[in-house]
């Protein structure tokens, strides 16, 4: 195929285009919580996303640290969702989901203050951020804070992959 264009009053001709353009949006991963996990009330808790849906470059630790440490520098689209559960109707008061970078709070992904609601026992907090990562030592984790009026709250996955964490490198 030949393409001809006018550029600065001169004619340029391209006789061939590459047949394929390489696109590299890896590393990428998606992990989820496969069941209910009871946590302490009114306490920031690291979410344990223990089941990997996929992990292209083995950059997500699903067994001990529950963190994503990409080996390629760049910008990453990061998503997380936490389903918070109370013990009974009317007990769920607050649900927060935060993205941590290198052990410190980086961004609040979701805030739900339900102090005036009387029928809540399950809520979903979700968010998405773009994060610069250095490709060597930067890592990401997800924390949640759930406040109940009575008993211990939980986050759940219930086999539907509702509580999940994922990231992919953005082509830049």
C-alpha positions as CSV (number, residue, x, y, z in Angstrom):
1,X,0.0,0.0,0.0
2,X,1.3,3.5,-0.8
3,X,0.4,6.6,1.1
4,X,1.3,10.0,-0.3
5,X,1.1,13.2,1.7
6,X,2.0,16.9,1.4
7,X,4.5,18.0,4.1
8,X,6.0,21.5,4.1
9,X,5.2,21.9,0.4
10,X,7.0,18.7,-0.5
11,X,5.5,15.4,-1.4
12,X,6.3,12.4,0.8
13,X,5.5,8.8,-0.2
14,X,5.4,5.9,2.1
15,X,5.3,2.6,0.3
16,X,4.9,0.2,3.2
17,X,3.4,0.2,6.7
18,X,4.4,-2.2,9.4
19,X,2.1,-5.1,9.5
20,X,1.9,-5.1,13.3
21,X,2.6,-2.7,16.0
22,X,3.8,-4.0,19.3
23,X,1.7,-3.0,22.3
24,X,3.1,-3.6,25.8
25,X,0.7,-3.0,28.6
26,X,2.3,-5.5,31.0
27,X,2.8,-6.3,33.8
28,X,-0.9,-6.6,34.7
29,X,-2.8,-8.6,37.3
30,X,-6.2,-9.2,38.8
31,X,-6.7,-10.8,42.2
32,X,-9.8,-11.3,44.4
33,X,-10.9,-12.4,47.9
34,X,-12.7,-15.7,47.6
35,X,-14.7,-15.6,50.8
36,X,-15.7,-13.6,53.9
37,X,-12.9,-12.3,56.1
38,X,-13.7,-11.0,59.5
39,X,-11.7,-7.9,60.6
40,X,-11.4,-5.6,63.6
41,X,-14.0,-2.9,63.8
42,X,-12.8,0.7,63.4
43,X,-9.4,-0.4,62.2
44,X,-7.5,0.1,58.9
45,X,-6.8,-3.5,57.7
46,X,-4.9,-4.7,54.7
47,X,-7.2,-6.6,52.3
48,X,-6.0,-10.1,51.5
49,X,-6.7,-10.7,47.8
50,X,-5.6,-14.3,47.9
51,X,-6.8,-15.7,44.6
52,X,-5.2,-14.6,41.3
53,X,-7.3,-14.3,38.2
54,X,-4.2,-13.6,36.2
55,X,-0.7,-12.2,36.8
56,X,1.3,-11.7,33.6
57,X,4.7,-11.1,35.2
58,X,4.4,-12.6,38.7
59,X,4.4,-9.1,40.2
60,X,1.5,-9.7,42.6
61,X,2.2,-11.6,45.9
62,X,-1.1,-13.4,46.8
63,X,0.3,-15.4,49.7
64,X,2.0,-13.2,52.3
65,X,2.2,-9.5,51.4
66,X,-0.8,-9.1,49.2
67,X,1.0,-6.4,47.2
68,X,1.7,-5.5,43.6
69,X,5.4,-4.7,42.8
70,X,5.7,-4.1,39.1
71,X,9.1,-4.7,37.5
72,X,8.5,-2.1,34.7
73,X,8.5,1.6,35.3
74,X,5.6,3.6,34.1
75,X,2.0,4.7,34.8
76,X,-0.5,2.1,36.0
77,X,-4.2,2.0,36.0
78,X,-5.2,0.6,39.4
79,X,-8.6,-0.6,40.5
80,X,-9.9,-1.9,43.8
81,X,-13.3,-2.9,45.2
82,X,-14.2,-4.0,48.7
83,X,-17.6,-5.4,49.7
84,X,-18.1,-4.6,53.4
85,X,-20.6,-6.6,55.6
86,X,-22.1,-6.0,59.0
87,X,-23.5,-8.7,61.2
88,X,-27.1,-7.4,60.9
89,X,-29.3,-4.8,59.2
90,X,-28.6,-1.3,60.5
91,X,-25.1,-2.0,61.9
92,X,-22.9,-0.8,59.0
93,X,-21.9,2.8,59.6
94,X,-18.7,3.5,57.6
95,X,-16.7,1.9,54.8
96,X,-13.5,3.2,53.4
97,X,-11.2,1.8,50.8
98,X,-7.6,3.3,50.4
99,X,-4.8,2.6,48.0
100,X,-1.4,2.5,49.8
101,X,1.9,3.1,48.0
102,X,5.1,1.9,49.6
103,X,3.4,1.4,53.0
104,X,1.7,4.9,53.2
105,X,-1.8,6.1,52.3
106,X,-1.7,7.3,48.7
107,X,-5.3,7.8,47.7
108,X,-8.8,7.3,49.2
109,X,-10.6,5.2,46.7
110,X,-14.1,5.3,48.4
111,X,-15.7,6.8,51.4
112,X,-19.1,5.8,52.7
113,X,-20.3,7.4,55.9
114,X,-23.7,5.9,56.6
115,X,-24.3,7.2,60.1
116,X,-27.9,8.4,59.2
117,X,-28.8,5.1,57.4
118,X,-30.7,2.5,59.4
119,X,-31.0,-0.3,56.8
120,X,-27.4,-1.0,55.8
121,X,-25.6,-4.3,56.3
122,X,-23.6,-4.5,53.1
123,X,-21.9,-1.8,51.1
124,X,-19.4,-1.7,48.2
125,X,-16.5,0.7,48.0
126,X,-14.7,1.0,44.7
127,X,-12.2,3.2,42.9
128,X,-9.6,3.6,40.2
129,X,-6.4,5.7,40.1
130,X,-3.4,6.3,37.8
131,X,-0.2,5.7,39.7
132,X,3.5,6.3,38.6
133,X,5.6,3.3,39.6
134,X,9.5,3.1,39.4
135,X,9.7,-0.5,38.3
136,X,12.1,-1.6,41.1
137,X,10.9,-0.8,44.7
138,X,7.5,0.8,44.4
139,X,4.6,-1.4,45.6
140,X,0.8,-1.0,46.0
141,X,-1.6,-2.5,48.6
142,X,-5.3,-2.0,49.4
143,X,-6.6,-1.2,52.9
144,X,-10.2,-1.0,54.2
145,X,-11.8,0.5,57.3
146,X,-15.2,-0.8,58.3
147,X,-17.2,0.6,61.2
148,X,-20.1,-1.4,62.7
149,X,-22.4,-0.4,65.6
150,X,-22.0,-3.9,67.0
151,X,-19.8,-6.9,66.5
152,X,-17.0,-7.5,64.0
153,X,-17.4,-6.4,60.3
154,X,-16.1,-8.4,57.4
155,X,-15.2,-8.0,53.7
156,X,-16.3,-10.6,51.3
157,X,-15.8,-12.1,47.9
158,X,-18.5,-14.7,48.0
159,X,-17.0,-16.5,45.0
160,X,-18.2,-13.7,42.7
161,X,-14.9,-11.8,42.7
162,X,-16.6,-8.8,44.1
163,X,-13.8,-7.8,46.4
164,X,-10.9,-7.4,44.0
165,X,-7.6,-5.6,43.2
166,X,-5.9,-5.2,39.8
167,X,-3.5,-3.0,37.8
168,X,-2.2,-2.8,34.3
169,X,0.6,-0.7,32.7
170,X,-0.7,2.1,30.6
171,X,0.8,2.5,27.2
172,X,2.5,6.0,27.2
